[in-house]
Each structure stands twice: as C-alpha cells, then as structure tokens.
Amino acid sequence: MTFVTDDIKYAGVNDHQVDLFEGQYKVPLGMAYNSYVILDEKIAVMDTVDIHFSEEWLANLAAILDGKKPDYLVIQHMEPDHSGSIARFLEVYPETAVVSNAKAFSMMDQFMDMPENVEKVTVVNGGELALGRHTLTFVFAPMVHWPEVMVTYDASEKVLFSADAFGTFGANDTENPDGWDNEAARYFIGIVGKYGVQVQGLLKKAAALDIQTICPLHGPVLKEEIGHAVELYDKWSSYQPELHRVTIAYTSVYGHTKDAALLLAEKLQEKGEDVKVFDLARDDQAEAVASAFRGDRLVLATTTYNGDIFPFMRSFIEHLTERNFQNRTVAMIENGTWASTAKRIMTGMLENSKNLTFTEHNVTIRSAMKEAEKAEIAALAEELC
C-alpha cells in the first residue's frame, strides 16, 4: 500500500500492455492510471482506471478499504482511461454516491449504462464536499483538456488532485532514465498543448492555493518537484521556449536532404549549440513536436514531393500549428530537382502562427549538395547562433 499522506492512499495501476497511448503516442515505459482513496469519516475514491485493469484496481481498493465501504466516487475527468471502471465499481459498491459535474454526468450516460438507482451528487465550480477532517473543493478546468474536467483541492492536507494536469507518460513502477521533464513535456505538448490559454487560467487559480502535494491521473505524485513542475507548465502553456536549443526536423528520399540536415547539425554543435535532429519518417514524431516546442529555434528540411512537401513534414507542421506553435525562430532547407516549392509551402503553412522569426539565410538544394550549398548551410549555422 502506497501512502500519499496518512489519510490518502494510492490505488492506481500500471499498464505495460499499451504500445500507443490514445492510439498515437509511443509509450515504451508503459502508462500509469492513477486513483486515490481518502480515508475519513466519509471515504472518497478519486477516479477509476482503464477498463482493462478494473479487477486489479478493485483489488487495490479492497486492500486499502480493509472491509470498509466507500461513500463517494469522485470523477474529475471522463476520458476512458480514467472513467472506464465506473460501471464495474458500482457493481461492487452499489451504495456509493458518484460525485461529478453536470457535463461529466452527461458524458457518463454516453459512455455507459449507469444504474438507475445510483446516487448522483452534482457539484458546481467552487463547490465543497465534507468528509470529516477533509473538505474537498472542486475547481472547474474546462478544456484542460476536455470540457468537463475539474480538479480537486484538499485544504487539510494541502493536496491538489490535478486530473490530467502535471501527468506524464510512463508507468510508476518503471524508472525513467530521462527524469520527469522529458516525458511530462511530451505528454503535455502532445495532449494538452493546444489549450495553453486554459492551462494558464488553471495555473492562476492554483497560485491562490497552498499546494504541497500534486496527485495527477498519470505519472508520479509530486512533492519536492512542485515549483519546478509549475514553472515548466507556465512556460509550455504560454508557448515560451524552455531551452536554448535548435531542433532540426527533416525528411529525405534519397539521403541528400538528410546530408544537409546533418551537416547543419554538425556546424551548430561545433559552436557549442544544443541540437536535436529528427528523421520524421523514422523517429517518434511526438518527441520531435515536443522538442520543437521546448527549444527556441526550429529548422525544417524537406523535399518537394508531388508538387507539395513530403507527407511526414506536412504532418509534422500540422501537429505544430494545431498546438499553437509560436514565439520561435524558424529556418528552412528545401530540396528539389525541378520546380522546388517546399519553402513556399512550409512558409504558407506557418503564416497564421504568431511571433515567428524567419531566418534570412534559407538553403535551396538542387538535388544534391555542392560547395555553394555547403557554404549556405555554414551561413545559416552562423545566423542560428
């Protein structure tokens, strides 16, 4: 049994079966679906888990409850990885009242057939639920990152149950060699990144609370790392660069564009720059997107293809723009044997992105690099530095 505090126990599960989270994000370290139990005069269970882990989760609950019955099941977020076990829970604990907001209850009816006799407690923004020593306050956080999302604050223990906010990829029983930041960034930028304005609103609400522990629905419970996590969330959600880094994202058909991208990376590294290079056809695109958002400079290198740009590059730029990519310096390397259109198309795709600075030096390659193009790449490296 894992203790968050003396009264709050961790009841979540680890998923090492999933290969793609939400059908698109690679999770080699697995995923955690977090759930918590608050033991008081009234007992509250905070969220459920993915339906494939219902029985393991129920066994965790039974061990924590030790014969007691929960009074409340609080649902903060209706995505199936958190709500998938509601129906099974109510089969085991039919007298438990389900606590959530009106929008979540409407979604509940879409996802499952709720028992007719279940007690529903509908809360409002700022509403409270008294358990005894603990009083829960519900703070609505619409579009972080679904419209029904709410977070829950327990003032007695200074704990914020943060729903998907401050979550990460990775199971809790697997050590992440890269630490919290990388997987948290990949998770935030991939899943929540479009909703920076809404996250900023939630951060302002959270700033008014004395928070000593954050209990997210994915990843580790945060205590000592709270200040660092909040600082990163503030940067990510306001679309400000976190790192002084050049991200080079390229596609290449016969290797010539790759050669140009790698030569630029070499020139930048010789000048002491932090450089991340991604082959968009082979590397994890979500990681490339996260790197582009974390760093302050981005280089796009691709070929003209069917009068357009290579499909993986088009998809990459679309991933950037749909997440409100802005406030960065962008450079381009285009390659075309005839009628090269790549730079024009990429520039057009970014025309509605805010506060982008485009470099003066952009490189055009006619099939393969010659000495003139190598000199242009050297000039581009100087400008990026």
C-alpha positions as a Python dict, from the first residue, in 0.01 Angstrom:
ca = {
    (1, 'M'): (0, 0, 0),
    (2, 'T'): (141, 337, -105),
    (3, 'F'): (83, 633, 123),
    (4, 'V'): (44, 981, -26),
    (5, 'T'): (-32, 1109, 325),
    (6, 'D'): (-154, 928, 636),
    (7, 'D'): (-514, 957, 512),
    (8, 'I'): (-463, 945, 135),
    (9, 'K'): (-363, 616, -29),
    (10, 'Y'): (-259, 542, -385),
    (11, 'A'): (-477, 283, -558),
    (12, 'G'): (-369, 313, -920),
    (13, 'V'): (-239, 57, -1169),
    (14, 'N'): (45, 28, -1421),
    (15, 'D'): (-15, -64, -1784),
    (16, 'H'): (267, -241, -1968),
    (17, 'Q'): (37, -378, -2238),
    (18, 'V'): (-26, -49, -2417),
    (19, 'D'): (202, 36, -2710),
    (20, 'L'): (33, 355, -2830),
    (21, 'F'): (-139, 580, -2578),
    (22, 'E'): (-451, 740, -2727),
    (23, 'G'): (-369, 544, -3040),
    (24, 'Q'): (-71, 762, -3137),
    (25, 'Y'): (185, 826, -2860),
    (26, 'K'): (459, 569, -2817),
    (27, 'V'): (494, 468, -2451),
    (28, 'P'): (791, 231, -2419),
    (29, 'L'): (784, 282, -2042),
    (30, 'G'): (413, 199, -2018),
    (31, 'M'): (143, 413, -1856),
    (32, 'A'): (7, 469, -1507),
    (33, 'Y'): (-363, 516, -1441),
    (34, 'N'): (-380, 681, -1102),
    (35, 'S'): (-658, 658, -847),
    (36, 'Y'): (-657, 761, -482),
    (37, 'V'): (-856, 685, -168),
    (38, 'I'): (-919, 943, 106),
    (39, 'L'): (-988, 769, 438),
    (40, 'D'): (-1200, 982, 672),
    (41, 'E'): (-1538, 969, 844),
    (42, 'K'): (-1666, 953, 488),
    (43, 'I'): (-1445, 767, 240),
    (44, 'A'): (-1387, 909, -109),
    (45, 'V'): (-1234, 730, -406),
    (46, 'M'): (-1078, 968, -656),
    (47, 'D'): (-1134, 847, -1015),
    (48, 'T'): (-1118, 497, -1162),
    (49, 'V'): (-887, 332, -1417),
    (50, 'D'): (-890, 189, -1768),
    (51, 'I'): (-1147, -91, -1805),
    (52, 'H'): (-876, -349, -1881),
    (53, 'F'): (-742, -305, -1527),
    (54, 'S'): (-1071, -294, -1336),
    (55, 'E'): (-1011, -610, -1134),
    (56, 'E'): (-655, -517, -1036),
    (57, 'W'): (-777, -175, -929),
    (58, 'L'): (-1067, -318, -731),
    (59, 'A'): (-822, -548, -553),
    (60, 'N'): (-610, -243, -465),
    (61, 'L'): (-922, -69, -330),
    (62, 'A'): (-1023, -372, -124),
    (63, 'A'): (-678, -385, 38),
    (64, 'I'): (-696, -16, 127),
    (65, 'L'): (-1057, -23, 245),
    (66, 'D'): (-999, -333, 461),
    (67, 'G'): (-1366, -419, 482),
    (68, 'K'): (-1500, -63, 478),
    (69, 'K'): (-1722, 69, 201),
    (70, 'P'): (-1660, 393, 12),
    (71, 'D'): (-1915, 671, 46),
    (72, 'Y'): (-1819, 869, -264),
    (73, 'L'): (-1664, 808, -605),
    (74, 'V'): (-1532, 1141, -738),
    (75, 'I'): (-1494, 1162, -1116),
    (76, 'Q'): (-1280, 1452, -1234),
    (77, 'H'): (-1236, 1355, -1599),
    (78, 'M'): (-1435, 1132, -1832),
    (79, 'E'): (-1168, 1001, -2067),
    (80, 'P'): (-1200, 621, -2066),
    (81, 'D'): (-853, 565, -1920),
    (82, 'H'): (-993, 723, -1601),
    (83, 'S'): (-1366, 654, -1619),
    (84, 'G'): (-1356, 308, -1773),
    (85, 'S'): (-1418, 123, -1445),
    (86, 'I'): (-1711, 327, -1312),
    (87, 'A'): (-1974, 68, -1402),
    (88, 'R'): (-1773, -220, -1259),
    (89, 'F'): (-1706, -23, -940),
    (90, 'L'): (-2080, 36, -892),
    (91, 'E'): (-2146, -335, -930),
    (92, 'V'): (-1916, -398, -633),
    (93, 'Y'): (-2010, -87, -433),
    (94, 'P'): (-2368, -4, -543),
    (95, 'E'): (-2438, 223, -245),
    (96, 'T'): (-2157, 464, -330),
    (97, 'A'): (-2262, 811, -446),
    (98, 'V'): (-2097, 933, -764),
    (99, 'V'): (-1971, 1291, -740),
    (100, 'S'): (-1903, 1497, -1052),
    (101, 'N'): (-2026, 1795, -1252),
    (102, 'A'): (-2323, 1816, -1485),
    (103, 'K'): (-2117, 1799, -1804),
    (104, 'A'): (-1935, 1487, -1682),
    (105, 'F'): (-2263, 1318, -1593),
    (106, 'S'): (-2394, 1381, -1945),
    (107, 'M'): (-2082, 1214, -2083),
    (108, 'M'): (-2121, 925, -1838),
    (109, 'D'): (-2454, 842, -1997),
    (110, 'Q'): (-2285, 838, -2338),
    (111, 'F'): (-2005, 603, -2232),
    (112, 'M'): (-2203, 354, -2022),
    (113, 'D'): (-2539, 246, -1892),
    (114, 'M'): (-2546, 388, -1541),
    (115, 'P'): (-2757, 202, -1282),
    (116, 'E'): (-3096, 370, -1246),
    (117, 'N'): (-3072, 382, -867),
    (118, 'V'): (-2721, 525, -842),
    (119, 'E'): (-2698, 838, -629),
    (120, 'K'): (-2551, 1130, -822),
    (121, 'V'): (-2405, 1432, -645),
    (122, 'T'): (-2369, 1717, -894),
    (123, 'V'): (-2114, 1978, -788),
    (124, 'V'): (-2066, 2334, -906),
    (125, 'N'): (-1746, 2529, -961),
    (126, 'G'): (-1609, 2612, -616),
    (127, 'G'): (-1843, 2362, -451),
    (128, 'E'): (-1734, 2159, -149),
    (129, 'L'): (-1775, 1807, -16),
    (130, 'A'): (-1712, 1747, 356),
    (131, 'L'): (-1564, 1411, 451),
    (132, 'G'): (-1478, 1489, 814),
    (133, 'R'): (-1125, 1615, 868),
    (134, 'H'): (-1105, 1667, 493),
    (135, 'T'): (-1315, 1905, 287),
    (136, 'L'): (-1281, 1879, -89),
    (137, 'T'): (-1316, 2190, -305),
    (138, 'F'): (-1389, 2141, -674),
    (139, 'V'): (-1233, 2379, -927),
    (140, 'F'): (-1356, 2351, -1285),
    (141, 'A'): (-1082, 2338, -1550),
    (142, 'P'): (-1267, 2322, -1883),
    (143, 'M'): (-1056, 2223, -2184),
    (144, 'V'): (-762, 2106, -1976),
    (145, 'H'): (-808, 1916, -2191),
    (146, 'W'): (-1176, 1808, -2210),
    (147, 'P'): (-1470, 2039, -2133),
    (148, 'E'): (-1587, 1853, -1820),
    (149, 'V'): (-1251, 1845, -1642),
    (150, 'M'): (-1229, 1959, -1282),
    (151, 'V'): (-953, 1942, -1024),
    (152, 'T'): (-999, 1890, -651),
    (153, 'Y'): (-823, 2063, -363),
    (154, 'D'): (-798, 1920, -12),
    (155, 'A'): (-704, 2213, 215),
    (156, 'S'): (-647, 1999, 525),
    (157, 'E'): (-358, 1810, 361),
    (158, 'K'): (-276, 2080, 101),
    (159, 'V'): (-319, 1826, -178),
    (160, 'L'): (-427, 1908, -533),
    (161, 'F'): (-583, 1621, -729),
    (162, 'S'): (-493, 1766, -1067),
    (163, 'A'): (-671, 1538, -1319),
    (164, 'D'): (-454, 1515, -1635),
    (165, 'A'): (-253, 1825, -1547),
    (166, 'F'): (105, 1750, -1436),
    (167, 'G'): (77, 1399, -1577),
    (168, 'T'): (345, 1211, -1768),
    (169, 'F'): (387, 911, -1990),
    (170, 'G'): (541, 609, -1820),
    (171, 'A'): (432, 354, -1561),
    (172, 'N'): (502, 428, -1196),
    (173, 'D'): (688, 101, -1145),
    (174, 'T'): (941, 179, -1420),
    (175, 'E'): (1230, 418, -1367),
    (176, 'N'): (1250, 691, -1629),
    (177, 'P'): (1621, 741, -1710),
    (178, 'D'): (1550, 1089, -1852),
    (179, 'G'): (1371, 1215, -1541),
    (180, 'W'): (1031, 1384, -1515),
    (181, 'D'): (1076, 1670, -1761),
    (182, 'N'): (1101, 1487, -2094),
    (183, 'E'): (801, 1258, -2060),
    (184, 'A'): (598, 1534, -1894),
    (185, 'A'): (679, 1765, -2187),
    (186, 'R'): (594, 1502, -2448),
    (187, 'Y'): (267, 1433, -2265),
    (188, 'F'): (172, 1798, -2211),
    (189, 'I'): (265, 1929, -2556),
    (190, 'G'): (112, 1632, -2737),
    (191, 'I'): (-213, 1608, -2546),
    (192, 'V'): (-278, 1943, -2376),
    (193, 'G'): (-60, 2176, -2585),
    (194, 'K'): (-344, 2327, -2786),
    (195, 'Y'): (-507, 2457, -2468),
    (196, 'G'): (-239, 2688, -2335),
    (197, 'V'): (-484, 2967, -2252),
    (198, 'Q'): (-696, 2732, -2044),
    (199, 'V'): (-390, 2592, -1865),
    (200, 'Q'): (-278, 2945, -1784),
    (201, 'G'): (-619, 3004, -1630),
    (202, 'L'): (-585, 2693, -1415),
    (203, 'L'): (-235, 2794, -1305),
    (204, 'K'): (-370, 3130, -1188),
    (205, 'K'): (-634, 2951, -980),
    (206, 'A'): (-373, 2713, -840),
    (207, 'A'): (-146, 3004, -744),
    (208, 'A'): (-404, 3107, -485),
    (209, 'L'): (-382, 2768, -312),
    (210, 'D'): (-121, 2634, -71),
    (211, 'I'): (-23, 2317, -254),
    (212, 'Q'): (230, 2078, -101),
    (213, 'T'): (138, 1765, -298),
    (214, 'I'): (6, 1716, -652),
    (215, 'C'): (-175, 1390, -732),
    (216, 'P'): (-214, 1365, -1111),
    (217, 'L'): (-402, 1097, -1302),
    (218, 'H'): (-84, 983, -1479),
    (219, 'G'): (271, 953, -1354),
    (220, 'P'): (429, 1012, -1014),
    (221, 'V'): (287, 1205, -722),
    (222, 'L'): (475, 1536, -696),
    (223, 'K'): (601, 1686, -370),
    (224, 'E'): (951, 1836, -375),
    (225, 'E'): (925, 1896, -753),
    (226, 'I'): (614, 2115, -746),
    (227, 'G'): (786, 2451, -803),
    (228, 'H'): (984, 2312, -1095),
    (229, 'A'): (677, 2148, -1249),
    (230, 'V'): (469, 2464, -1222),
    (231, 'E'): (749, 2671, -1377),
    (232, 'L'): (766, 2435, -1676),
    (233, 'Y'): (388, 2430, -1715),
    (234, 'D'): (388, 2809, -1716),
    (235, 'K'): (644, 2816, -1999),
    (236, 'W'): (484, 2539, -2202),
    (237, 'S'): (132, 2679, -2173),
    (238, 'S'): (240, 3035, -2258),
    (239, 'Y'): (435, 2899, -2559),
    (240, 'Q'): (766, 3039, -2437),
    (241, 'P'): (1087, 2844, -2509),
    (242, 'E'): (1213, 2637, -2221),
    (243, 'L'): (1553, 2550, -2371),
    (244, 'H'): (1820, 2725, -2579),
    (245, 'R'): (1806, 2452, -2841),
    (246, 'V'): (1795, 2403, -3218),
    (247, 'T'): (1559, 2129, -3332),
    (248, 'I'): (1623, 2003, -3684),
    (249, 'A'): (1333, 1808, -3834),
    (250, 'Y'): (1390, 1658, -4178),
    (251, 'T'): (1253, 1419, -4437),
    (252, 'S'): (1471, 1274, -4707),
    (253, 'V'): (1402, 1047, -5004),
    (254, 'Y'): (1748, 956, -5129),
    (255, 'G'): (1962, 1094, -4848),
    (256, 'H'): (2060, 1433, -4989),
    (257, 'T'): (1831, 1636, -4762),
    (258, 'K'): (1947, 1423, -4471),
    (259, 'D'): (2307, 1509, -4557),
    (260, 'A'): (2222, 1879, -4544),
    (261, 'A'): (2040, 1846, -4209),
    (262, 'L'): (2328, 1653, -4055),
    (263, 'L'): (2585, 1900, -4189),
    (264, 'L'): (2391, 2185, -4030),
    (265, 'A'): (2373, 1993, -3701),
    (266, 'E'): (2750, 1939, -3714),
    (267, 'K'): (2816, 2309, -3776),
    (268, 'L'): (2590, 2407, -3486),
    (269, 'Q'): (2742, 2154, -3248),
    (270, 'E'): (3088, 2283, -3333),
    (271, 'K'): (2966, 2617, -3200),
    (272, 'G'): (2851, 2459, -2875),
    (273, 'E'): (2478, 2454, -2954),
    (274, 'D'): (2230, 2205, -2809),
    (275, 'V'): (2094, 2032, -3120),
    (276, 'K'): (1826, 1764, -3159),
    (277, 'V'): (1784, 1601, -3500),
    (278, 'F'): (1475, 1406, -3604),
    (279, 'D'): (1410, 1195, -3913),
    (280, 'L'): (1035, 1246, -3931),
    (281, 'A'): (979, 923, -4122),
    (282, 'R'): (1151, 709, -3858),
    (283, 'D'): (1172, 891, -3527),
    (284, 'D'): (894, 947, -3277),
    (285, 'Q'): (704, 1244, -3416),
    (286, 'A'): (557, 1330, -3075),
    (287, 'E'): (910, 1364, -2940),
    (288, 'A'): (1003, 1585, -3235),
    (289, 'V'): (699, 1806, -3172),
    (290, 'A'): (787, 1834, -2803),
    (291, 'S'): (1146, 1928, -2887),
    (292, 'A'): (1027, 2198, -3127),
    (293, 'F'): (810, 2348, -2852),
    (294, 'R'): (1075, 2321, -2581),
    (295, 'G'): (1353, 2481, -2787),
    (296, 'D'): (1378, 2834, -2922),
    (297, 'R'): (1486, 2755, -3280),
    (298, 'L'): (1350, 2513, -3541),
    (299, 'V'): (1488, 2404, -3876),
    (300, 'L'): (1255, 2238, -4127),
    (301, 'A'): (1429, 2044, -4406),
    (302, 'T'): (1232, 1862, -4673),
    (303, 'T'): (1187, 1787, -5041),
    (304, 'T'): (930, 1898, -5291),
    (305, 'Y'): (703, 1597, -5341),
    (306, 'N'): (412, 1569, -5584),
    (307, 'G'): (411, 1947, -5612),
    (308, 'D'): (378, 1971, -5235),
    (309, 'I'): (606, 1869, -4947),
    (310, 'F'): (694, 1525, -4822),
    (311, 'P'): (394, 1384, -4626),
    (312, 'F'): (576, 1335, -4295),
    (313, 'M'): (684, 1701, -4298),
    (314, 'R'): (330, 1816, -4375),
    (315, 'S'): (201, 1608, -4085),
    (316, 'F'): (472, 1745, -3855),
    (317, 'I'): (390, 2109, -3935),
    (318, 'E'): (20, 2037, -3886),
    (319, 'H'): (100, 1894, -3543),
    (320, 'L'): (282, 2219, -3463),
    (321, 'T'): (16, 2457, -3585),
    (322, 'E'): (-277, 2276, -3425),
    (323, 'R'): (-94, 2319, -3092),
    (324, 'N'): (-45, 2695, -3149),
    (325, 'F'): (327, 2690, -3230),
    (326, 'Q'): (462, 3044, -3184),
    (327, 'N'): (740, 3263, -3044),
    (328, 'R'): (1023, 3078, -3218),
    (329, 'T'): (1290, 3130, -3486),
    (330, 'V'): (1236, 2912, -3794),
    (331, 'A'): (1477, 2825, -4072),
    (332, 'M'): (1419, 2614, -4383),
    (333, 'I'): (1615, 2386, -4612),
    (334, 'E'): (1434, 2287, -4930),
    (335, 'N'): (1537, 2034, -5192),
    (336, 'G'): (1402, 1991, -5543),
    (337, 'T'): (1533, 1861, -5871),
    (338, 'W'): (1286, 2078, -6061),
    (339, 'A'): (1019, 2335, -5964),
    (340, 'S'): (1106, 2342, -5595),
    (341, 'T'): (806, 2454, -5386),
    (342, 'A'): (891, 2327, -5038),
    (343, 'K'): (995, 2655, -4875),
    (344, 'R'): (692, 2840, -5011),
    (345, 'I'): (453, 2569, -4892),
    (346, 'M'): (610, 2539, -4546),
    (347, 'T'): (604, 2917, -4504),
    (348, 'G'): (239, 2923, -4604),
    (349, 'M'): (151, 2653, -4352),
    (350, 'L'): (304, 2869, -4078),
    (351, 'E'): (156, 3201, -4188),
    (352, 'N'): (-102, 3210, -3908),
    (353, 'S'): (146, 3118, -3634),
    (354, 'K'): (218, 3408, -3402),
    (355, 'N'): (555, 3576, -3348),
    (356, 'L'): (768, 3355, -3568),
    (357, 'T'): (1101, 3498, -3683),
    (358, 'F'): (1218, 3351, -4014),
    (359, 'T'): (1591, 3344, -4081),
    (360, 'E'): (1741, 3546, -4364),
    (361, 'H'): (1952, 3251, -4470),
    (362, 'N'): (1743, 2962, -4606),
    (363, 'V'): (1901, 2692, -4816),
    (364, 'T'): (1780, 2565, -5154),
    (365, 'I'): (1940, 2243, -5281),
    (366, 'R'): (1902, 2133, -5640),
    (367, 'S'): (1914, 1756, -5591),
    (368, 'A'): (2249, 1714, -5410),
    (369, 'M'): (2467, 1949, -5207),
    (370, 'K'): (2755, 2119, -5381),
    (371, 'E'): (3013, 2355, -5233),
    (372, 'A'): (2784, 2655, -5275),
    (373, 'E'): (2507, 2489, -5072),
    (374, 'K'): (2757, 2383, -4804),
    (375, 'A'): (2860, 2746, -4773),
    (376, 'E'): (2495, 2848, -4739),
    (377, 'I'): (2449, 2593, -4461),
    (378, 'A'): (2751, 2735, -4282),
    (379, 'A'): (2598, 3082, -4311),
    (380, 'L'): (2266, 2952, -4177),
    (381, 'A'): (2451, 2800, -3879),
    (382, 'E'): (2610, 3138, -3808),
    (383, 'E'): (2271, 3310, -3816),
    (384, 'L'): (2109, 3050, -3589),
    (385, 'C'): (2383, 3102, -3335),
}
